[in-house]
Amino acid sequence: MFIRLELGWLSHPFPLSSFKITSVDQIATLRGLGLERVIWLPEKSDVDDGPSVPDGVTPAAAVPANAAAAERPPSDAERQAAERREQLAAQRQAMQQCEARYDEASAALRQVNALLNPNPVSAAQQAQALARAMLDKMLAEGELCIRLLSSQSGDRFTAHALNVTVISMLMGRTLGLGESELLDVGTGALLHDIGKLDLPTRVHHPEDAFSSTELKAYREHVALGVTRGRQMPLTEGALLVLAQHHELADGTGFPQRIALDRMTPASRLVALINRYDNLCNPGPRGIALTPHEAVSVLFAQSRSKFDLPVLSGFIRMMGVYPAGSLVQLTDERYAMVVQVNSSRPLKPRVLVHDNKVPRDEALLLDLEQHPDMGIRRSVQPAKLPPAAAVYLAPRPRVTYYFDTVAAASVDAPAELAEAG
């Protein structure tokens, strides 16, 4: 039976809220949730003998043969159009489900931030619960991918924390960190910037034009965050993430200017991902880099500032063209990377610009399924042709969340992909 749970994604242990029941263990877990009902989707369920036919109802097989023969079989064009509609519907559903999970996590984090002043202990408990729920999903069986979301809901403070948390935890999972370390990564990343809540908004994001006084005030957010973390209280591992998320491997970071050997594995992850997201999503007066440009800057200009195995693992996971990158394909079409499978980062899924296809039916092309096609080069948003810029609509803010590969593996039929 294929079912759907009427629960938030963070309120149950299954990787997805819609799934096919395949074991008695799943049934036992469902019973343990104390639900009054679940939604059954018969069209997605396995039926061995077909549904029974009630008395007085004529089964489809009993319809006269001449009536069935009168139905004209669909043409190839009609069949391809129907397949395309099904593919697009599945793509939209998968994206909507991922964005709903992101919105749920974002709302939970906003609630954590709202509790920081009146009830720091409760805030810590809820932050740890959110990190635990996300980790449970990540540790479920199956491959994970990173999705670019179209939603721009929520504030930058929350979006930045979630971006850093998701990528840092996925990196920790890839590098083989244990569960306790991953929980420290998640909790520390969710709260790494809470010290900024004690500072004026104008010094939340560093700028080249900052005076020495403004720069000093900005850098104080680390110590202020550690103070808040001790009041909550956080675990020592999570607290060190707050303390070290601006330290650098070569000792040029702040506030303590410690080198790599004194940084925890969790802090090394968060320091790198924090820098990456700040390059892609700078403050209101900063100039955003594309994800591809941000990766290039980190590798070409900052290799000495980060743990090299972590940086190499990050590039392998995110790909040379992370989600959000604008690219030109080898067939000359322009596209935007919208999903990266961490195990196959050189073959992402891209949203393709095609004037012959309405934007709301835009093709999502999985390059892994088309070995003769690839990415020729990265393109800056300002250098896209006007029609491609309108069609692809690059996001002003790069927002990520994770998904299972199975839920995100829908692709258009090969003949449609090649038709462009």
Order of alpha helices (4+ residues) and beta strands (2+ residues): beta-beta-alpha-beta-alpha-alpha-alpha-beta-alpha-alpha-alpha-alpha-alpha-alpha-alpha-beta-beta-beta-beta-beta-alpha-beta-alpha
